[in-house]
């Protein structure tokens, strides 16, 4: 009787392993999810400044001089547009993610605007 129980448990474990093997995402899929893709937008400086005032000045200061967050006055000198888009979308360290508060086009426009701050 114990052999039948052990054989049944082994069969269930193998079936579960096969199911997980074919349903879990691969490394490439996980890496693609972790790296958001920036949509193509043209810079609208007025909209970017409005987004900055609504979402960023609390931590980064009204002149981007820094405060609770780092200064962004020359952020374009050491981060490119895609890196800025990723940080704004996903957040980093103490910075929250803005993917739920801002549309991807708004984030892309803000990233373009900040990338010109050199």
ZATIMAR-416140 format. One record per atom (N, C-alpha, C, O): x, y, z; residue in three letters. Coordinates in pm, whole numbers, padded with zeros to 5 digits, always signed. Layout:
! ZATIMAR-416140
XYZALA;...
! end
This chain:
! ZATIMAR-416140
+00082-00120+00000UNK;+00000+00000+00000UNK;+00086+00126+00000UNK;+00054+00224-00068UNK;+00196+00124+00076UNK;+00283+00242+00081UNK;+00349+00269-00053UNK;+00373+00384-00088UNK;+00379+00163-00129UNK;+00440+00181-00260UNK;+00345+00258-00352UNK;+00389+00342-00430UNK;+00216+00228-00343UNK;+00119+00297-00429UNK;+00109+00446-00390UNK;+00098+00532-00477UNK;+00113+00473-00262UNK;+00106+00612-00216UNK;+00230+00687-00260UNK;+00221+00799-00311UNK;+00347+00627-00241UNK;+00472+00692-00281UNK;+00477+00711-00433UNK;+00523+00814-00481UNK;+00430+00612-00509UNK;+00427+00625-00655UNK;+00333+00737-00696UNK;+00364+00812-00789UNK;+00219+00749-00630UNK;+00123+00855-00661UNK;+00180+00993-00631UNK;+00165+01086-00710UNK;+00246+01006-00515UNK;+00310+01134-00481UNK;+00420+01171-00579UNK;+00434+01287-00617UNK;+00497+01071-00621UNK;+00603+01096-00719UNK;+00542+01144-00852UNK;+00594+01237-00914UNK;+00434+01079-00894UNK;+00367+01118-01019UNK;+00313+01261-01010UNK;+00328+01338-01106UNK;+00252+01298-00898UNK;+00199+01433-00880UNK;+00313+01535-00881UNK;+00300+01641-00941UNK;+00425+01504-00815UNK;+00540+01594-00813UNK;+00596+01615-00953UNK;+00631+01727-00990UNK;+00606+01508-01031UNK;+00655+01519-01169UNK;+00560+01602-01255UNK;+00604+01685-01334UNK;+00431+01579-01239UNK;+00332+01656-01317UNK;+00340+01804-01281UNK;+00333+01890-01369UNK;+00355+01834-01153UNK;+00367+01973-01110UNK;+00494+02037-01166UNK;+00492+02152-01209UNK;+00604+01963-01164UNK;+00730+02015-01217UNK;+00718+02044-01367UNK;+00767+02147-01414UNK;+00654+01957-01441UNK;+00634+01979-01585UNK;+00545+02100-01609UNK;+00573+02181-01698UNK;+00439+02113-01532UNK;+00348+02227-01548UNK;+00422+02358-01521UNK;+00404+02454-01595UNK;+00503+02363-01416UNK;+00577+02484-01384UNK;+00682+02515-01490UNK;+00708+02631-01521UNK;+00744+02411-01546UNK;+00845+02430-01648UNK;+00790+02502-01771UNK;+00859+02583-01832UNK;+00666+02471-01806UNK;+00609+02529-01927UNK;+00529+02656-01903UNK;+00492+02724-01999UNK;+00501+02691-01778UNK;+00420+02811-01753UNK;+00500+02927-01695UNK;+00459+03042-01710UNK;+00612+02903-01630UNK;+00692+03011-01575UNK;+00766+03084-01686UNK;+00811+03021-01782UNK;+00779+03217-01675UNK;+00850+03291-01780UNK;+00999+03261-01777UNK;+01055+03229-01672UNK;+01063+03273-01894UNK;+01206+03252-01905UNK;+01283+03376-01866UNK;+01224+03481-01838UNK;+01414+03365-01863UNK;+01500+03477-01825UNK;+01481+03597-01917UNK;+01478+03712-01872UNK;+01466+03570-02047UNK;+01450+03679-02143UNK;+01321+03756-02119UNK;+01319+03879-02125UNK;+01212+03683-02091UNK;+01083+03748-02065UNK;+01088+03831-01938UNK;+01034+03941-01934UNK;+01151+03780-01835UNK;+01163+03853-01709UNK;+01248+03978-01729UNK;+01215+04085-01677UNK;+01357+03966-01804UNK;+01443+04081-01830UNK;+01369+04187-01911UNK;+01388+04306-01887UNK;+01286+04146-02005UNK;+01210+04241-02087UNK;+01107+04314-02002UNK;+01084+04434-02022UNK;+01044+04244-01907UNK;+00948+04309-01818UNK;+01018+04409-01726UNK;+00963+04514-01695UNK;+01139+04376-01684UNK;+01212+04462-01591UNK;+01261+04590-01659UNK;+01285+04690-01592UNK;+01276+04587-01791UNK;+01327+04703-01863UNK;+01213+04763-01945UNK;+01183+04714-02054UNK;+01150+04868-01895UNK;+01039+04926-01971UNK;+01088+04992-02100UNK;+01198+05047-02106UNK;+01004+04985-02203UNK;+01041+05046-02330UNK;+00978+05184-02340UNK;+00860+05203-02310UNK;+01058+05278-02381UNK;+01014+05416-02389UNK;+00942+05443-02520UNK;+00995+05412-02627UNK;+00822+05499-02515UNK;+00752+05531-02639UNK;+00817+05649-02711UNK;+00885+05731-02649UNK;+00795+05658-02840UNK;+00847+05768-02920UNK;+00761+05892-02896UNK;+00641+05890-02921UNK;+00822+05998-02848UNK;+00751+06124-02826UNK;+00841+06238-02870UNK;+00963+06225-02876UNK;+00778+06351-02901UNK;+00854+06472-02926UNK;+00846+06557-02799UNK;+00744+06556-02730UNK;+00951+06628-02772UNK;+00960+06704-02648UNK;+00856+06817-02646UNK;+00849+06899-02738UNK;+00779+06820-02540UNK;+00687+06930-02512UNK;+00730+06986-02377UNK;+00690+06937-02271UNK;+00814+07091-02383UNK;+00875+07145-02261UNK;+00771+07197-02163UNK;+00788+07181-02042UNK;+00665+07259-02211UNK;+00562+07312-02121UNK;+00492+07200-02045UNK;+00467+07212-01925UNK;+00461+07091-02115UNK;+00397+06977-02048UNK;+00494+06911-01949UNK;+00453+06869-01841UNK;+00622+06903-01987UNK;+00721+06844-01897UNK;+00737+06928-01771UNK;+00746+06873-01661UNK;+00739+07060-01785UNK;+00749+07146-01667UNK;+00626+07134-01579UNK;+00637+07139-01457UNK;+00509+07119-01639UNK;+00386+07100-01561UNK;+00392+06968-01484UNK;+00351+06961-01368UNK;+00441+06864-01549UNK;+00456+06735-01482UNK;+00557+06745-01369UNK;+00536+06690-01261UNK;+00668+06816-01394UNK;+00769+06837-01289UNK;+00707+06906-01167UNK;+00728+06863-01054UNK;+00632+07012-01192UNK;+00572+07088-01082UNK;+00470+07004-01006UNK;+00457+07017-00884UNK;+00398+06918-01077UNK;+00295+06837-01012UNK;+00351+06716-00937UNK;+00294+06672-00838UNK;+00463+06663-00986UNK;+00508+06535-00932UNK;+00648+06533-00871UNK;+00678+06444-00791UNK;+00734+06629-00905UNK;+00875+06614-00871UNK;+00930+06716-00771UNK;+01024+06685-00697UNK;+00873+06836-00767UNK;+00937+06942-00689UNK;+00931+06918-00538UNK;+01010+06975-00464UNK;+00841+06834-00494UNK;+00834+06804-00351UNK;+00966+06746-00301UNK;+01014+06782-00193UNK;+01024+06657-00378UNK;+01149+06592-00337UNK;+01273+06653-00401UNK;+01379+06657-00339UNK;+01260+06701-00526UNK;+01377+06748-00599UNK;+01392+06900-00600UNK;+01489+06951-00656UNK;+01299+06973-00540UNK;+01309+07119-00530UNK;+01248+07189-00650UNK;+01243+07133-00760UNK;+01204+07312-00629UNK;+01137+07387-00736UNK;+01233+07429-00847UNK;+01189+07455-00959UNK;+01362+07435-00820UNK;+01463+07465-00921UNK;+01548+07341-00952UNK;+01656+07351-01011UNK;+01497+07224-00912UNK;+01566+07096-00929UNK;+01699+07092-00855UNK;+01789+07017-00893UNK;+01711+07172-00752UNK;+01835+07183-00676UNK;+01854+07067-00578UNK;+01962+07053-00520UNK;+01754+06987-00558UNK;+01763+06875-00465UNK;+01696+06909-00334UNK;+01660+07024-00309UNK;+01680+06812-00253UNK;+01614+06825-00123UNK;+01611+06685-00064UNK;+01715+06629-00030UNK;+01491+06628-00053UNK;+01480+06489-00010UNK;+01537+06396-00117UNK;+01588+06289-00085UNK;+01527+06437-00243UNK;+01583+06363-00355UNK;+01705+06436-00409UNK;+01731+06549-00369UNK;+01779+06373-00499UNK;+01900+06438-00553UNK;+01868+06554-00645UNK;+01756+06567-00695UNK;+01967+06638-00667UNK;+01953+06750-00761UNK;+01942+06694-00903UNK;+02009+06598-00939UNK;+01857+06757-00982UNK;+01837+06714-01120UNK;+01880+06821-01221UNK;+01851+06808-01340UNK;+01946+06923-01175UNK;+01983+07034-01263UNK;+02077+06990-01376UNK;+02074+07050-01483UNK;+02159+06889-01354UNK;+02252+06841-01455UNK;+02241+06690-01474UNK;+02339+06624-01510UNK;+02122+06636-01451UNK;+02103+06491-01457UNK;+02128+06436-01597UNK;+02169+06321-01611UNK;+02103+06515-01701UNK;+02126+06470-01838UNK;+02272+06446-01870UNK;+02304+06378-01968UNK;+02361+06501-01790UNK;+02504+06481-01811UNK;+02552+06342-01772UNK;+02656+06298-01821UNK;+02479+06273-01686UNK;+02524+06140-01645UNK;+02419+06030-01660UNK;+02446+05914-01628UNK;+02300+06065-01708UNK;+02197+05963-01738UNK;+02136+05994-01874UNK;+02106+06109-01904UNK;+02117+05889-01955UNK;+02053+05912-02084UNK;+01901+05903-02070UNK;+01849+05874-01962UNK;+01830+05927-02179UNK;+01684+05933-02178UNK;+01623+05800-02134UNK;+01529+05799-02055UNK;+01676+05689-02184UNK;+01620+05558-02148UNK;+01639+05527-02001UNK;+01551+05470-01937UNK;+01754+05563-01946UNK;+01779+05541-01803UNK;+01684+05625-01718UNK;+01630+05577-01619UNK;+01664+05749-01758UNK;+01571+05836-01686UNK;+01429+05781-01694UNK;+01356+05782-01595UNK;+01389+05734-01812UNK;+01256+05676-01829UNK;+01238+05556-01736UNK;+01134+05541-01673UNK;+01339+05472-01728UNK;+01333+05353-01643UNK;+01322+05391-01495UNK;+01242+05333-01422UNK;+01401+05487-01450UNK;+01399+05529-01310UNK;+01265+05592-01274UNK;+01209+05562-01168UNK;+01213+05678-01361UNK;+01085+05742-01332UNK;+00973+05638-01331UNK;+00883+05645-01248UNK;+00980+05543-01422UNK;+00875+05440-01432UNK;+00878+05345-01313UNK;+00775+05322-01250UNK;+00996+05291-01282UNK;+01007+05187-01179UNK;+01046+05238-01042UNK;+01026+05168-00942UNK;+01101+05360-01034UNK;+01152+05409-00907UNK;+01290+05354-00880UNK;+01339+05266-00952UNK;+01354+05407-00775UNK;+01488+05359-00740UNK;+01521+05410-00601UNK;+01495+05526-00568UNK;+01579+05324-00521UNK;+01614+05357-00382UNK;+01494+05418-00312UNK;+01393+05349-00295UNK;+01498+05543-00271UNK;+01386+05605-00201UNK;+01281+05666-00292UNK;+01177+05711-00244UNK;+01307+05668-00423UNK;+01212+05729-00516UNK;+01102+05631-00551UNK;+01130+05516-00586UNK;+00976+05675-00543UNK;+00866+05584-00579UNK;+00853+05569-00730UNK;+00901+05653-00807UNK;+00790+05463-00772UNK;+00760+05441-00914UNK;+00642+05529-00954UNK;+00546+05544-00878UNK;+00649+05585-01073UNK;+00542+05671-01122UNK;+00461+05606-01233UNK;+00382+05674-01299UNK;+00480+05475-01256UNK;+00409+05408-01365UNK;+00258+05407-01344UNK;+00183+05397-01441UNK;+00213+05417-01220UNK;+00069+05417-01193UNK;+00011+05558-01186UNK;-00110+05575-01195UNK;+00096+05659-01169UNK;+00049+05798-01158UNK;+00057+05873-01291UNK;-00025+05962-01316UNK;+00152+05838-01375UNK;+00173+05908-01501UNK;+00162+05811-01618UNK;+00192+05692-01604UNK;+00117+05861-01732UNK;+00110+05780-01853UNK;+00251+05763-01909UNK;+00337+05847-01885UNK;+00276+05655-01983UNK;+00408+05635-02042UNK;+00454+05753-02129UNK;+00573+05786-02130UNK;+00362+05817-02201UNK;+00399+05933-02283UNK;+00444+06050-02196UNK;+00537+06122-02233UNK;+00379+06068-02082UNK;+00419+06176-01990UNK;+00557+06148-01931UNK;+00639+06239-01919UNK;+00580+06023-01895UNK;+00711+05986-01840UNK;+00820+06003-01946UNK;+00928+06053-01915UNK;+00791+05963-02070UNK;+00888+05978-02178UNK;+00919+06125-02204UNK;+01035+06161-02225UNK;+00817+06209-02204UNK;+00837+06352-02225UNK;+00922+06412-02113UNK;+01011+06494-02138UNK;+00895+06371-01990UNK;+00972+06418-01875UNK;+01117+06370-01885UNK;+01210+06445-01856UNK;+01136+06246-01926UNK;+01272+06192-01942UNK;+01350+06269-02051UNK;+01468+06298-02034UNK;+01283+06301-02161UNK;+01347+06382-02266UNK;+01385+06520-02212UNK;+01495+06570-02239UNK;+01295+06580-02137UNK;+01320+06713-02081UNK;+01439+06709-01986UNK;+01527+06795-01993UNK;+01441+06611-01897UNK;+01550+06602-01800UNK;+01683+06565-01865UNK;+01789+06605-01818UNK;+01677+06488-01974UNK;+01802+06448-02040UNK;+01872+06567-02105UNK;+01992+06559-02135UNK;+01801+06675-02127UNK;+01863+06796-02182UNK;+01924+06885-02075UNK;+01990+06984-02107UNK;+01905+06851-01949UNK;+01965+06926-01837UNK;+02108+06878-01820UNK;+02134+06778-01753UNK;+02201+06951-01880UNK;+02343+06911-01873UNK;+02429+07021-01817UNK;+02550+07005-01804UNK;
! end
